[in-house]
Amino acid sequence: MKLDLLPDFAKPFKTKGFDVRFVRGSYQLFKVSSHRVEGKSYPVLKQEYVGTIDPEKGLIPKKIAPSPETRLVEYGLSHFILQHFRRRIVRSAFNNSCPESLIVMAVIHFIYGHIEERFIRLSYLANKYDPSFIASSPASINRAIRISKNISDYMTELIPDESERDYVIACLRDFKVKSDATGIKINYSDELIDIFRKNEIKYE
């Protein structure tokens, strides 16, 4: 909009790279720029709404929606269990029929002692599986609990010393990542690495 057509309260906002326009009954400020696009012989105009200019309050910036809160979720123990015991769990199942969702339910039960949506949401596994997948049938729940007990037996076989085993479980359970993290790499402590080496456990 031309400067001489603007009211006095809006004129100071029309500067280089910015334009003021009368939109829906109010004067609004836009940031204007241009950039080249491959294949086009002319620059492409980019316009970004900045805010509304009020006669008394001046510029009222546009509202920016807050980004979703990034939560910290459990990763270490569930990753360890799936890394070391997934095949064994499947092989122990009847006719090798063990849906991935059932394995996840069992892992959650081993970690937290419960199989509920709110507990699944505490783990990074919730990113891979919708927590609402939990089966309501008692048979599925009972089967997941039995697998959870198998996981406990597998952990005992892997780390026979109770103190060492409890320490590993506690440390791994405490290893958390942002819920939207990708390319995760666990940096194990020297104490954990010593236990892994002592028990000939492969680790990343």
Contacts in CASP RR format, 6 or more apart in sequence:
PFRMAT RR
TARGET T0000
AUTHOR 0000-0000-0000
METHOD contacts of the structure
MODEL  1
MKLDLLPDFAKPFKTKGFDVRFVRGSYQLFKVSSHRVEGKSYPVLKQEYV
GTIDPEKGLIPKKIAPSPETRLVEYGLSHFILQHFRRRIVRSAFNNSCPE
SLIVMAVIHFIYGHIEERFIRLSYLANKYDPSFIASSPASINRAIRISKN
ISDYMTELIPDESERDYVIACLRDFKVKSDATGIKINYSDELIDIFRKNE
IKYE
1 14 0 8 1.000
1 19 0 8 1.000
1 20 0 8 1.000
1 21 0 8 1.000
1 22 0 8 1.000
3 11 0 8 1.000
3 14 0 8 1.000
6 14 0 8 1.000
6 20 0 8 1.000
6 27 0 8 1.000
7 27 0 8 1.000
7 55 0 8 1.000
9 53 0 8 1.000
9 54 0 8 1.000
9 55 0 8 1.000
9 58 0 8 1.000
10 20 0 8 1.000
10 27 0 8 1.000
10 53 0 8 1.000
11 20 0 8 1.000
13 20 0 8 1.000
13 29 0 8 1.000
13 53 0 8 1.000
13 59 0 8 1.000
14 20 0 8 1.000
17 31 0 8 1.000
17 32 0 8 1.000
17 33 0 8 1.000
18 29 0 8 1.000
18 30 0 8 1.000
18 31 0 8 1.000
18 32 0 8 1.000
18 50 0 8 1.000
19 29 0 8 1.000
19 30 0 8 1.000
19 32 0 8 1.000
19 47 0 8 1.000
20 27 0 8 1.000
20 28 0 8 1.000
20 29 0 8 1.000
20 30 0 8 1.000
20 53 0 8 1.000
21 27 0 8 1.000
21 28 0 8 1.000
21 30 0 8 1.000
22 28 0 8 1.000
26 52 0 8 1.000
26 53 0 8 1.000
26 54 0 8 1.000
27 52 0 8 1.000
27 53 0 8 1.000
28 49 0 8 1.000
28 50 0 8 1.000
28 51 0 8 1.000
28 52 0 8 1.000
28 53 0 8 1.000
29 49 0 8 1.000
29 50 0 8 1.000
29 51 0 8 1.000
29 52 0 8 1.000
29 53 0 8 1.000
29 59 0 8 1.000
30 47 0 8 1.000
30 48 0 8 1.000
30 49 0 8 1.000
30 50 0 8 1.000
31 47 0 8 1.000
31 48 0 8 1.000
31 50 0 8 1.000
32 45 0 8 1.000
32 46 0 8 1.000
32 47 0 8 1.000
32 48 0 8 1.000
33 45 0 8 1.000
33 46 0 8 1.000
34 43 0 8 1.000
34 44 0 8 1.000
34 45 0 8 1.000
34 46 0 8 1.000
35 43 0 8 1.000
35 44 0 8 1.000
35 46 0 8 1.000
36 43 0 8 1.000
36 44 0 8 1.000
37 43 0 8 1.000
37 44 0 8 1.000
49 62 0 8 1.000
50 59 0 8 1.000
50 61 0 8 1.000
50 62 0 8 1.000
51 59 0 8 1.000
51 60 0 8 1.000
51 61 0 8 1.000
51 62 0 8 1.000
52 59 0 8 1.000
52 60 0 8 1.000
52 62 0 8 1.000
53 59 0 8 1.000
53 60 0 8 1.000
54 60 0 8 1.000
70 178 0 8 1.000
70 179 0 8 1.000
70 180 0 8 1.000
71 178 0 8 1.000
71 179 0 8 1.000
72 176 0 8 1.000
72 177 0 8 1.000
72 178 0 8 1.000
72 179 0 8 1.000
73 121 0 8 1.000
73 122 0 8 1.000
73 123 0 8 1.000
73 124 0 8 1.000
73 126 0 8 1.000
73 127 0 8 1.000
73 176 0 8 1.000
73 177 0 8 1.000
73 178 0 8 1.000
73 179 0 8 1.000
74 111 0 8 1.000
74 122 0 8 1.000
74 123 0 8 1.000
74 124 0 8 1.000
74 173 0 8 1.000
74 175 0 8 1.000
74 176 0 8 1.000
75 123 0 8 1.000
75 124 0 8 1.000
75 175 0 8 1.000
75 176 0 8 1.000
75 177 0 8 1.000
75 181 0 8 1.000
75 184 0 8 1.000
75 186 0 8 1.000
76 172 0 8 1.000
76 173 0 8 1.000
76 175 0 8 1.000
76 176 0 8 1.000
76 186 0 8 1.000
77 111 0 8 1.000
77 169 0 8 1.000
77 172 0 8 1.000
77 173 0 8 1.000
77 175 0 8 1.000
78 107 0 8 1.000
78 108 0 8 1.000
78 111 0 8 1.000
78 123 0 8 1.000
78 124 0 8 1.000
78 125 0 8 1.000
79 124 0 8 1.000
79 172 0 8 1.000
79 184 0 8 1.000
79 186 0 8 1.000
80 172 0 8 1.000
81 107 0 8 1.000
81 110 0 8 1.000
81 151 0 8 1.000
82 103 0 8 1.000
82 107 0 8 1.000
84 154 0 8 1.000
84 158 0 8 1.000
84 201 0 8 1.000
84 202 0 8 1.000
85 151 0 8 1.000
85 154 0 8 1.000
86 103 0 8 1.000
88 154 0 8 1.000
89 98 0 8 1.000
89 103 0 8 1.000
89 106 0 8 1.000
89 147 0 8 1.000
89 150 0 8 1.000
89 151 0 8 1.000
90 96 0 8 1.000
90 98 0 8 1.000
90 103 0 8 1.000
92 150 0 8 1.000
93 147 0 8 1.000
98 147 0 8 1.000
100 129 0 8 1.000
101 129 0 8 1.000
101 133 0 8 1.000
101 135 0 8 1.000
102 135 0 8 1.000
102 140 0 8 1.000
102 143 0 8 1.000
102 144 0 8 1.000
102 147 0 8 1.000
103 147 0 8 1.000
104 120 0 8 1.000
104 125 0 8 1.000
104 128 0 8 1.000
104 129 0 8 1.000
105 115 0 8 1.000
105 134 0 8 1.000
105 135 0 8 1.000
105 140 0 8 1.000
105 141 0 8 1.000
105 144 0 8 1.000
105 147 0 8 1.000
106 144 0 8 1.000
106 145 0 8 1.000
106 147 0 8 1.000
106 148 0 8 1.000
106 150 0 8 1.000
106 151 0 8 1.000
107 123 0 8 1.000
107 125 0 8 1.000
107 148 0 8 1.000
107 151 0 8 1.000
108 114 0 8 1.000
108 115 0 8 1.000
108 119 0 8 1.000
108 120 0 8 1.000
108 123 0 8 1.000
108 125 0 8 1.000
109 115 0 8 1.000
109 144 0 8 1.000
109 145 0 8 1.000
109 148 0 8 1.000
110 148 0 8 1.000
110 151 0 8 1.000
110 152 0 8 1.000
111 119 0 8 1.000
111 123 0 8 1.000
111 173 0 8 1.000
112 119 0 8 1.000
112 122 0 8 1.000
113 119 0 8 1.000
113 148 0 8 1.000
115 134 0 8 1.000
115 141 0 8 1.000
115 144 0 8 1.000
115 145 0 8 1.000
116 134 0 8 1.000
117 131 0 8 1.000
117 132 0 8 1.000
117 134 0 8 1.000
118 131 0 8 1.000
120 126 0 8 1.000
120 129 0 8 1.000
120 131 0 8 1.000
120 134 0 8 1.000
121 131 0 8 1.000
124 177 0 8 1.000
124 179 0 8 1.000
124 181 0 8 1.000
124 184 0 8 1.000
126 179 0 8 1.000
127 179 0 8 1.000
127 180 0 8 1.000
135 141 0 8 1.000
155 165 0 8 1.000
155 169 0 8 1.000
156 165 0 8 1.000
158 165 0 8 1.000
158 199 0 8 1.000
158 201 0 8 1.000
159 165 0 8 1.000
159 168 0 8 1.000
159 195 0 8 1.000
159 199 0 8 1.000
159 201 0 8 1.000
160 199 0 8 1.000
164 195 0 8 1.000
164 198 0 8 1.000
164 199 0 8 1.000
167 191 0 8 1.000
167 195 0 8 1.000
168 192 0 8 1.000
168 195 0 8 1.000
171 189 0 8 1.000
171 191 0 8 1.000
171 192 0 8 1.000
172 192 0 8 1.000
175 186 0 8 1.000
177 184 0 8 1.000
185 204 0 8 1.000
186 204 0 8 1.000
188 196 0 8 1.000
188 203 0 8 1.000
192 203 0 8 1.000
193 203 0 8 1.000
195 201 0 8 1.000
196 202 0 8 1.000
196 203 0 8 1.000
END
